[in-house]
Amino acid sequence: MTEKTFEIAISNKEISNFRKLFIKDPRAVANQLLPVDEYSIFRQLDSNSEHPMLSLIPRTWIEKTFPQTKKSIELKHHKVEKFFIEYIDKIKSKYCGLFLNNMETKSDLLN
């Protein structure tokens, strides 16, 4: 394997502006990082239903020693994931006729 590196510089002004925005409206910052509105989730579910084979490919990332794969979500102590599963199920039931393939919600959450 060949090691690749990439560096980026962020100016102090940009960091300061981000901090101010975060202090002023943390929800807006969170929404930019992870859009959780109904339309964004619907678009992702629609994409998943049109390309179901992509959900069979595990999410893999390379570590120093060996590749890591995320195959499932542990819900034992994660209230946020439980909330997302409930929310995705509501969206699926609302738009059930629009999806080509109805996949398991945990699989959708991984994607």
VMD Tcl script that builds the backbone (N, CA, C; Angstrom):
set m [mol new atoms 333]
animate dup $m
set s [atomselect $m all]
$s set {name element resname resid chain x y z} {
  {N N MET 1 A 0.831 -1.180 0.000}
  {CA C MET 1 A 0.000 0.000 0.000}
  {C C MET 1 A 0.874 1.242 0.000}
  {N N THR 2 A 0.413 2.236 -0.693}
  {CA C THR 2 A 1.123 3.499 -0.758}
  {C C THR 2 A 0.453 4.505 0.153}
  {N N GLU 3 A 1.246 5.143 0.956}
  {CA C GLU 3 A 0.687 6.130 1.875}
  {C C GLU 3 A 0.477 7.445 1.145}
  {N N LYS 4 A -0.708 8.009 1.300}
  {CA C LYS 4 A -1.039 9.299 0.705}
  {C C LYS 4 A -1.326 10.278 1.833}
  {N N THR 5 A -0.846 11.492 1.691}
  {CA C THR 5 A -1.121 12.524 2.690}
  {C C THR 5 A -1.686 13.747 2.001}
  {N N PHE 6 A -2.450 14.488 2.754}
  {CA C PHE 6 A -3.067 15.701 2.227}
  {C C PHE 6 A -3.160 16.688 3.379}
  {N N GLU 7 A -2.759 17.901 3.128}
  {CA C GLU 7 A -2.831 18.932 4.157}
  {C C GLU 7 A -3.656 20.092 3.649}
  {N N ILE 8 A -4.333 20.731 4.569}
  {CA C ILE 8 A -5.125 21.903 4.230}
  {C C ILE 8 A -4.933 22.927 5.344}
  {N N ALA 9 A -4.928 24.183 4.962}
  {CA C ALA 9 A -4.775 25.257 5.944}
  {C C ALA 9 A -6.080 26.053 5.999}
  {N N ILE 10 A -6.540 26.306 7.192}
  {CA C ILE 10 A -7.744 27.099 7.403}
  {C C ILE 10 A -7.329 28.366 8.144}
  {N N SER 11 A -7.724 29.479 7.604}
  {CA C SER 11 A -7.299 30.742 8.202}
  {C C SER 11 A -7.946 30.957 9.563}
  {N N ASN 12 A -7.296 31.746 10.392}
  {CA C ASN 12 A -7.834 32.063 11.708}
  {C C ASN 12 A -9.160 32.803 11.604}
  {N N LYS 13 A -9.317 33.612 10.561}
  {CA C LYS 13 A -10.562 34.344 10.353}
  {C C LYS 13 A -11.733 33.378 10.119}
  {N N GLU 14 A -11.513 32.343 9.304}
  {CA C GLU 14 A -12.563 31.360 9.051}
  {C C GLU 14 A -12.916 30.601 10.325}
  {N N ILE 15 A -11.917 30.242 11.088}
  {CA C ILE 15 A -12.164 29.532 12.351}
  {C C ILE 15 A -12.920 30.421 13.315}
  {N N SER 16 A -12.538 31.682 13.393}
  {CA C SER 16 A -13.224 32.623 14.270}
  {C C SER 16 A -14.682 32.802 13.855}
  {N N ASN 17 A -14.933 32.926 12.550}
  {CA C ASN 17 A -16.313 33.055 12.065}
  {C C ASN 17 A -17.135 31.806 12.372}
  {N N PHE 18 A -16.517 30.631 12.226}
  {CA C PHE 18 A -17.213 29.382 12.540}
  {C C PHE 18 A -17.562 29.320 14.024}
  {N N ARG 19 A -16.625 29.704 14.872}
  {CA C ARG 19 A -16.882 29.701 16.318}
  {C C ARG 19 A -18.034 30.642 16.677}
  {N N LYS 20 A -18.033 31.833 16.064}
  {CA C LYS 20 A -19.109 32.794 16.328}
  {C C LYS 20 A -20.462 32.239 15.897}
  {N N LEU 21 A -20.483 31.622 14.707}
  {CA C LEU 21 A -21.732 31.024 14.223}
  {C C LEU 21 A -22.179 29.893 15.131}
  {N N PHE 22 A -21.224 29.085 15.585}
  {CA C PHE 22 A -21.564 27.970 16.454}
  {C C PHE 22 A -22.128 28.456 17.785}
  {N N ILE 23 A -21.553 29.502 18.329}
  {CA C ILE 23 A -22.055 30.056 19.598}
  {C C ILE 23 A -23.422 30.691 19.388}
  {N N LYS 24 A -23.599 31.371 18.265}
  {CA C LYS 24 A -24.859 32.054 17.985}
  {C C LYS 24 A -25.985 31.076 17.679}
  {N N ASP 25 A -25.727 30.064 16.833}
  {CA C ASP 25 A -26.780 29.131 16.430}
  {C C ASP 25 A -26.198 27.738 16.175}
  {N N PRO 26 A -26.019 26.940 17.236}
  {CA C PRO 26 A -25.417 25.614 17.054}
  {C C PRO 26 A -26.273 24.672 16.205}
  {N N ARG 27 A -27.587 24.871 16.212}
  {CA C ARG 27 A -28.445 24.006 15.391}
  {C C ARG 27 A -28.193 24.224 13.905}
  {N N ALA 28 A -27.959 25.456 13.504}
  {CA C ALA 28 A -27.689 25.749 12.094}
  {C C ALA 28 A -26.391 25.074 11.654}
  {N N VAL 29 A -25.392 25.098 12.510}
  {CA C VAL 29 A -24.120 24.448 12.193}
  {C C VAL 29 A -24.322 22.939 12.091}
  {N N ALA 30 A -25.042 22.356 13.035}
  {CA C ALA 30 A -25.301 20.918 13.007}
  {C C ALA 30 A -26.090 20.532 11.761}
  {N N ASN 31 A -27.043 21.361 11.367}
  {CA C ASN 31 A -27.845 21.069 10.182}
  {C C ASN 31 A -26.998 21.123 8.912}
  {N N GLN 32 A -25.998 21.990 8.868}
  {CA C GLN 32 A -25.099 22.037 7.712}
  {C C GLN 32 A -24.213 20.793 7.654}
  {N N LEU 33 A -23.790 20.310 8.808}
  {CA C LEU 33 A -22.927 19.140 8.838}
  {C C LEU 33 A -23.686 17.849 8.559}
  {N N LEU 34 A -24.908 17.750 9.060}
  {CA C LEU 34 A -25.715 16.549 8.901}
  {C C LEU 34 A -27.165 16.959 8.646}
  {N N PRO 35 A -27.523 17.164 7.375}
  {CA C PRO 35 A -28.895 17.581 7.091}
  {C C PRO 35 A -29.887 16.460 7.422}
  {N N VAL 36 A -30.810 16.743 8.313}
  {CA C VAL 36 A -31.765 15.724 8.739}
  {C C VAL 36 A -33.208 16.112 8.419}
  {N N ASP 37 A -33.372 17.037 7.480}
  {CA C ASP 37 A -34.733 17.374 7.117}
  {C C ASP 37 A -35.315 16.237 6.275}
  {N N GLU 38 A -36.622 16.213 6.180}
  {CA C GLU 38 A -37.329 15.115 5.529}
  {C C GLU 38 A -36.911 14.949 4.069}
  {N N TYR 39 A -36.746 16.047 3.367}
  {CA C TYR 39 A -36.401 15.972 1.950}
  {C C TYR 39 A -35.019 15.354 1.735}
  {N N SER 40 A -34.039 15.721 2.553}
  {CA C SER 40 A -32.689 15.160 2.419}
  {C C SER 40 A -32.687 13.662 2.680}
  {N N ILE 41 A -33.400 13.241 3.703}
  {CA C ILE 41 A -33.473 11.814 4.010}
  {C C ILE 41 A -34.225 11.081 2.911}
  {N N PHE 42 A -35.311 11.686 2.402}
  {CA C PHE 42 A -36.069 11.079 1.311}
  {C C PHE 42 A -35.174 10.873 0.085}
  {N N ARG 43 A -34.359 11.877 -0.253}
  {CA C ARG 43 A -33.458 11.749 -1.406}
  {C C ARG 43 A -32.470 10.601 -1.209}
  {N N GLN 44 A -31.946 10.461 -0.002}
  {CA C GLN 44 A -31.008 9.376 0.277}
  {C C GLN 44 A -31.701 8.022 0.204}
  {N N LEU 45 A -32.912 7.923 0.752}
  {CA C LEU 45 A -33.659 6.667 0.688}
  {C C LEU 45 A -33.994 6.316 -0.760}
  {N N ASP 46 A -34.355 7.313 -1.552}
  {CA C ASP 46 A -34.663 7.088 -2.961}
  {C C ASP 46 A -33.435 6.592 -3.708}
  {N N SER 47 A -32.295 7.192 -3.429}
  {CA C SER 47 A -31.043 6.750 -4.052}
  {C C SER 47 A -30.718 5.314 -3.646}
  {N N ASN 48 A -30.923 4.986 -2.368}
  {CA C ASN 48 A -30.679 3.622 -1.892}
  {C C ASN 48 A -31.613 2.627 -2.563}
  {N N SER 49 A -32.865 3.025 -2.769}
  {CA C SER 49 A -33.816 2.096 -3.377}
  {C C SER 49 A -33.544 1.903 -4.863}
  {N N GLU 50 A -32.979 2.917 -5.528}
  {CA C GLU 50 A -32.652 2.780 -6.942}
  {C C GLU 50 A -31.374 1.978 -7.162}
  {N N HIS 51 A -30.488 1.970 -6.179}
  {CA C HIS 51 A -29.207 1.263 -6.302}
  {C C HIS 51 A -29.019 0.336 -5.101}
  {N N PRO 52 A -29.826 -0.717 -4.981}
  {CA C PRO 52 A -29.756 -1.564 -3.779}
  {C C PRO 52 A -28.456 -2.349 -3.645}
  {N N MET 53 A -27.772 -2.603 -4.747}
  {CA C MET 53 A -26.525 -3.366 -4.658}
  {C C MET 53 A -25.443 -2.609 -3.893}
  {N N LEU 54 A -25.512 -1.276 -3.903}
  {CA C LEU 54 A -24.514 -0.503 -3.162}
  {C C LEU 54 A -24.601 -0.753 -1.664}
  {N N SER 55 A -25.791 -1.120 -1.180}
  {CA C SER 55 A -25.920 -1.374 0.256}
  {C C SER 55 A -25.255 -2.685 0.659}
  {N N LEU 56 A -24.997 -3.554 -0.306}
  {CA C LEU 56 A -24.333 -4.816 0.006}
  {C C LEU 56 A -22.827 -4.654 0.153}
  {N N ILE 57 A -22.313 -3.563 -0.376}
  {CA C ILE 57 A -20.879 -3.291 -0.251}
  {C C ILE 57 A -20.636 -2.675 1.118}
  {N N PRO 58 A -19.867 -3.318 1.942}
  {CA C PRO 58 A -19.647 -2.770 3.291}
  {C C PRO 58 A -18.871 -1.464 3.244}
  {N N ARG 59 A -19.108 -0.645 4.219}
  {CA C ARG 59 A -18.361 0.604 4.339}
  {C C ARG 59 A -17.005 0.274 4.934}
  {N N THR 60 A -15.946 0.495 4.154}
  {CA C THR 60 A -14.603 0.109 4.550}
  {C C THR 60 A -13.699 1.326 4.587}
  {N N TRP 61 A -12.869 1.402 5.574}
  {CA C TRP 61 A -11.855 2.438 5.636}
  {C C TRP 61 A -10.543 1.775 6.043}
  {N N ILE 62 A -9.457 2.374 5.637}
  {CA C ILE 62 A -8.138 1.785 5.839}
  {C C ILE 62 A -7.516 2.339 7.114}
  {N N GLU 63 A -7.070 1.453 7.953}
  {CA C GLU 63 A -6.339 1.807 9.161}
  {C C GLU 63 A -4.870 1.476 8.934}
  {N N LYS 64 A -4.041 1.791 9.896}
  {CA C LYS 64 A -2.608 1.528 9.741}
  {C C LYS 64 A -2.317 0.038 9.625}
  {N N THR 65 A -3.049 -0.779 10.362}
  {CA C THR 65 A -2.765 -2.205 10.350}
  {C C THR 65 A -3.564 -2.987 9.314}
  {N N PHE 66 A -4.843 -2.764 9.249}
  {CA C PHE 66 A -5.675 -3.513 8.308}
  {C C PHE 66 A -7.000 -2.762 8.100}
  {N N PRO 67 A -7.720 -3.095 7.033}
  {CA C PRO 67 A -8.990 -2.400 6.763}
  {C C PRO 67 A -10.037 -2.684 7.838}
  {N N GLN 68 A -10.845 -1.702 8.122}
  {CA C GLN 68 A -11.945 -1.831 9.069}
  {C C GLN 68 A -13.260 -1.783 8.292}
  {N N THR 69 A -14.248 -2.550 8.721}
  {CA C THR 69 A -15.531 -2.587 8.033}
  {C C THR 69 A -16.649 -2.381 9.041}
  {N N LYS 70 A -17.599 -1.538 8.691}
  {CA C LYS 70 A -18.769 -1.342 9.539}
  {C C LYS 70 A -19.936 -2.068 8.888}
  {N N LYS 71 A -20.403 -3.121 9.546}
  {CA C LYS 71 A -21.469 -3.941 8.981}
  {C C LYS 71 A -22.817 -3.695 9.650}
  {N N SER 72 A -22.788 -3.198 10.869}
  {CA C SER 72 A -24.058 -3.007 11.573}
  {C C SER 72 A -23.935 -1.845 12.551}
  {N N ILE 73 A -25.068 -1.484 13.099}
  {CA C ILE 73 A -25.130 -0.396 14.062}
  {C C ILE 73 A -25.544 -0.981 15.397}
  {N N GLU 74 A -24.776 -0.699 16.417}
  {CA C GLU 74 A -25.115 -1.139 17.763}
  {C C GLU 74 A -26.073 -0.132 18.378}
  {N N LEU 75 A -27.262 -0.577 18.741}
  {CA C LEU 75 A -28.272 0.334 19.271}
  {C C LEU 75 A -28.406 0.261 20.786}
  {N N LYS 76 A -27.539 -0.507 21.428}
  {CA C LYS 76 A -27.665 -0.720 22.858}
  {C C LYS 76 A -27.607 0.588 23.657}
  {N N HIS 77 A -26.672 1.466 23.324}
  {CA C HIS 77 A -26.490 2.699 24.094}
  {C C HIS 77 A -26.621 3.954 23.244}
  {N N HIS 78 A -27.170 3.846 22.049}
  {CA C HIS 78 A -27.190 4.973 21.125}
  {C C HIS 78 A -28.616 5.456 20.873}
  {N N LYS 79 A -29.012 6.476 21.598}
  {CA C LYS 79 A -30.364 7.009 21.454}
  {C C LYS 79 A -30.540 7.758 20.144}
  {N N VAL 80 A -29.484 8.373 19.633}
  {CA C VAL 80 A -29.578 9.137 18.386}
  {C C VAL 80 A -29.890 8.198 17.228}
  {N N GLU 81 A -29.196 7.057 17.143}
  {CA C GLU 81 A -29.456 6.106 16.076}
  {C C GLU 81 A -30.873 5.559 16.167}
  {N N LYS 82 A -31.360 5.315 17.390}
  {CA C LYS 82 A -32.744 4.850 17.556}
  {C C LYS 82 A -33.716 5.898 17.038}
  {N N PHE 83 A -33.449 7.164 17.327}
  {CA C PHE 83 A -34.300 8.235 16.842}
  {C C PHE 83 A -34.308 8.277 15.316}
  {N N PHE 84 A -33.113 8.155 14.703}
  {CA C PHE 84 A -33.028 8.171 13.245}
  {C C PHE 84 A -33.775 6.992 12.629}
  {N N ILE 85 A -33.683 5.824 13.234}
  {CA C ILE 85 A -34.394 4.658 12.705}
  {C C ILE 85 A -35.899 4.891 12.753}
  {N N GLU 86 A -36.390 5.438 13.857}
  {CA C GLU 86 A -37.822 5.742 13.951}
  {C C GLU 86 A -38.229 6.781 12.906}
  {N N TYR 87 A -37.406 7.797 12.731}
  {CA C TYR 87 A -37.702 8.863 11.774}
  {C C TYR 87 A -37.685 8.334 10.331}
  {N N ILE 88 A -36.698 7.506 10.007}
  {CA C ILE 88 A -36.625 6.916 8.668}
  {C C ILE 88 A -37.820 6.009 8.425}
  {N N ASP 89 A -38.233 5.245 9.446}
  {CA C ASP 89 A -39.418 4.390 9.299}
  {C C ASP 89 A -40.671 5.218 9.017}
  {N N LYS 90 A -40.804 6.373 9.678}
  {CA C LYS 90 A -41.956 7.249 9.417}
  {C C LYS 90 A -41.936 7.765 7.978}
  {N N ILE 91 A -40.760 8.162 7.505}
  {CA C ILE 91 A -40.639 8.649 6.125}
  {C C ILE 91 A -40.945 7.528 5.139}
  {N N LYS 92 A -40.453 6.333 5.433}
  {CA C LYS 92 A -40.724 5.192 4.552}
  {C C LYS 92 A -42.212 4.876 4.488}
  {N N SER 93 A -42.900 4.930 5.615}
  {CA C SER 93 A -44.333 4.637 5.598}
  {C C SER 93 A -45.111 5.746 4.892}
  {N N LYS 94 A -44.642 6.977 4.988}
  {CA C LYS 94 A -45.313 8.096 4.332}
  {C C LYS 94 A -45.163 8.028 2.814}
  {N N TYR 95 A -43.994 7.647 2.332}
  {CA C TYR 95 A -43.706 7.609 0.903}
  {C C TYR 95 A -43.485 6.177 0.402}
  {N N CYS 96 A -44.161 5.211 0.993}
  {CA C CYS 96 A -43.857 3.803 0.714}
  {C C CYS 96 A -43.988 3.428 -0.759}
  {N N GLY 97 A -44.902 4.013 -1.503}
  {CA C GLY 97 A -45.085 3.640 -2.903}
  {C C GLY 97 A -44.073 4.241 -3.848}
  {N N LEU 98 A -43.245 5.147 -3.378}
  {CA C LEU 98 A -42.303 5.833 -4.259}
  {C C LEU 98 A -40.936 5.161 -4.340}
  {N N PHE 99 A -40.660 4.235 -3.441}
  {CA C PHE 99 A -39.363 3.575 -3.433}
  {C C PHE 99 A -39.440 2.274 -4.227}
  {N N LEU 100 A -38.430 2.035 -5.079}
  {CA C LEU 100 A -38.404 0.817 -5.891}
  {C C LEU 100 A -38.149 -0.416 -5.038}
  {N N ASN 101 A -37.225 -0.315 -4.122}
  {CA C ASN 101 A -36.850 -1.432 -3.250}
  {C C ASN 101 A -36.931 -0.959 -1.807}
  {N N ASN 102 A -37.646 -1.711 -1.001}
  {CA C ASN 102 A -37.746 -1.353 0.410}
  {C C ASN 102 A -36.676 -2.120 1.169}
  {N N MET 103 A -35.674 -1.397 1.648}
  {CA C MET 103 A -34.560 -2.029 2.325}
  {C C MET 103 A -34.720 -1.901 3.833}
  {N N GLU 104 A -33.932 -2.678 4.557}
  {CA C GLU 104 A -33.959 -2.620 6.010}
  {C C GLU 104 A -33.462 -1.244 6.465}
  {N N THR 105 A -34.107 -0.692 7.466}
  {CA C THR 105 A -33.788 0.668 7.913}
  {C C THR 105 A -32.366 0.779 8.432}
  {N N LYS 106 A -31.869 -0.226 9.114}
  {CA C LYS 106 A -30.487 -0.173 9.610}
  {C C LYS 106 A -29.507 -0.093 8.449}
  {N N SER 107 A -29.824 -0.768 7.354}
  {CA C SER 107 A -28.979 -0.690 6.157}
  {C C SER 107 A -29.014 0.705 5.574}
  {N N ASP 108 A -30.183 1.321 5.549}
  {CA C ASP 108 A -30.302 2.699 5.064}
  {C C ASP 108 A -29.512 3.645 5.944}
  {N N LEU 109 A -29.511 3.408 7.239}
  {CA C LEU 109 A -28.800 4.287 8.155}
  {C C LEU 109 A -27.296 4.186 7.956}
  {N N LEU 110 A -26.799 3.025 7.595}
  {CA C LEU 110 A -25.372 2.858 7.315}
  {C C LEU 110 A -24.964 3.616 6.071}
  {N N ASN 111 A -25.881 3.723 5.117}
  {CA C ASN 111 A -25.562 4.401 3.864}
  {C C ASN 111 A -25.652 5.877 4.057}
}
mol reanalyze $m
mol bondsrecalc $m
mol representation Tube
mol addrep $m
